[in-house]
Amino acid sequence: MANDCLFCKIAAGEIPSTKVYEDEHILAFRDINPVAPVHVLVIPKQHLDSIDDFRPEHDELLSKLFAAVHAVARETGVAETGYRVVTNVGRDAGQQVFHIHLHVLGGRTLGPVA
C-alpha cells in the first residue's frame, strides 16, 4: 500500500466505500461523483499508479481486473444494455488518483468518445 494513496486506503477498509464487487485481488466500488447512473471504479488491491506500470508479471492481475469489470457490468445491469470502460493515464488525461482504476460507466446512452 502506498502511504498516502486514497484507493489503497479504500481497499484496506480505512475509508468507507459502497462496494459492488470484491475478491482477494480486486475491489469495485461506486464513484462518489458519478457521471452516469452506473459509475463504478474497479481497482487492483495492489498499488500500481496507472496502466503504464503493468509488466508481464502482472498479466494475471490484468486478467482479474477485466473479469471484475464483467462481473460489475452484470451486477449493475449494464451488461445487457452496454457500458463503457475508461482509464486515464497521467495528469494530461485527467488522472486524479494515481492508483490504476477502471471506470465502468452505463445506465444511459453515452455520447461518442472524442
C-alpha positions as CSV (number, residue, x, y, z in Angstrom):
1,M,0.0,0.0,0.0
2,A,1.2,3.5,-0.9
3,N,1.1,5.5,2.4
4,D,-1.0,8.4,1.0
5,C,-3.0,6.6,-1.7
6,L,-6.7,7.2,-1.4
7,F,-7.6,4.0,-3.2
8,C,-5.1,1.9,-1.2
9,K,-6.9,3.2,1.9
10,I,-10.3,2.3,0.5
11,A,-9.0,-1.2,-0.5
12,A,-7.7,-1.6,3.1
13,G,-11.1,-0.6,4.6
14,E,-9.7,2.5,6.2
15,I,-12.0,4.7,4.1
16,P,-15.6,3.5,3.6
17,S,-17.0,2.8,0.1
18,T,-20.1,1.3,-1.5
19,K,-18.7,-2.0,-2.7
20,V,-20.1,-3.6,-5.8
21,Y,-17.6,-6.4,-6.2
22,E,-14.6,-7.7,-4.2
23,D,-12.3,-10.7,-4.3
24,E,-8.8,-11.3,-3.0
25,H,-7.1,-9.1,-5.6
26,I,-9.8,-6.6,-6.9
27,L,-12.2,-4.1,-5.4
28,A,-15.0,-2.3,-7.2
29,F,-17.0,0.5,-5.6
30,R,-19.3,3.3,-6.6
31,D,-17.8,6.6,-7.6
32,I,-18.7,9.4,-5.2
33,N,-19.0,11.8,-8.1
34,P,-20.8,9.7,-10.8
35,V,-21.1,11.0,-14.3
36,A,-23.6,8.3,-15.3
37,P,-26.3,6.3,-13.4
38,V,-23.8,3.5,-13.2
39,H,-20.3,4.7,-12.4
40,V,-18.2,2.1,-10.6
41,L,-14.4,2.2,-10.1
42,V,-12.6,-1.1,-10.4
43,I,-9.1,-1.2,-8.8
44,P,-6.5,-3.8,-8.0
45,K,-5.7,-4.0,-4.3
46,Q,-2.0,-4.0,-5.3
47,H,-0.8,-0.4,-5.8
48,L,0.1,0.5,-9.4
49,D,0.0,4.1,-10.5
50,S,-1.5,3.5,-13.9
51,I,-1.7,1.0,-16.8
52,D,1.8,2.2,-17.7
53,D,3.1,0.3,-14.6
54,F,1.8,-3.1,-15.9
55,R,4.5,-5.5,-16.8
56,P,4.4,-9.1,-18.0
57,E,4.4,-10.3,-14.4
58,H,1.1,-8.5,-13.9
59,D,-0.7,-10.4,-16.7
60,E,-2.8,-12.5,-14.3
61,L,-3.8,-9.3,-12.3
62,L,-4.8,-7.6,-15.5
63,S,-7.0,-10.5,-16.4
64,K,-8.6,-10.5,-13.0
65,L,-9.2,-6.7,-13.4
66,F,-11.2,-7.2,-16.6
67,A,-13.0,-10.2,-15.2
68,A,-14.2,-7.9,-12.4
69,V,-15.3,-5.3,-14.9
70,H,-17.5,-8.0,-16.5
71,A,-18.9,-9.0,-13.1
72,V,-19.6,-5.4,-12.2
73,A,-21.5,-4.9,-15.6
74,R,-23.6,-8.0,-14.8
75,E,-24.2,-6.9,-11.2
76,T,-25.3,-3.4,-12.1
77,G,-27.5,-4.4,-15.1
78,V,-25.5,-2.7,-17.8
79,A,-24.0,-5.9,-19.4
80,E,-27.2,-6.3,-21.5
81,T,-27.6,-2.6,-22.5
82,G,-24.0,-1.6,-22.9
83,Y,-21.3,0.1,-20.9
84,R,-18.0,2.0,-21.3
85,V,-14.7,1.2,-19.6
86,V,-12.3,4.1,-19.3
87,T,-8.9,4.6,-17.6
88,N,-6.9,7.8,-17.6
89,V,-3.1,7.7,-17.6
90,G,-1.4,10.8,-16.3
91,R,-2.4,14.4,-15.5
92,D,-3.0,15.5,-19.1
93,A,-5.5,12.7,-19.5
94,G,-7.3,13.7,-16.3
95,Q,-6.0,11.1,-13.9
96,Q,-6.6,12.5,-10.4
97,V,-5.8,9.4,-8.2
98,F,-2.6,7.7,-9.1
99,H,-3.7,4.2,-8.4
100,I,-4.9,2.4,-11.5
101,H,-8.6,2.3,-11.8
102,L,-11.1,1.5,-14.5
103,H,-14.3,3.5,-14.7
104,V,-17.3,1.3,-15.6
105,L,-20.0,3.7,-17.0
106,G,-23.5,2.9,-18.1
107,G,-27.2,3.1,-17.3
108,R,-27.9,5.7,-20.1
109,T,-26.9,6.3,-23.7
110,L,-23.3,7.6,-23.7
111,G,-22.2,10.0,-26.3
112,P,-19.3,9.3,-28.7
113,V,-15.8,9.5,-27.4
114,A,-13.8,12.5,-28.7
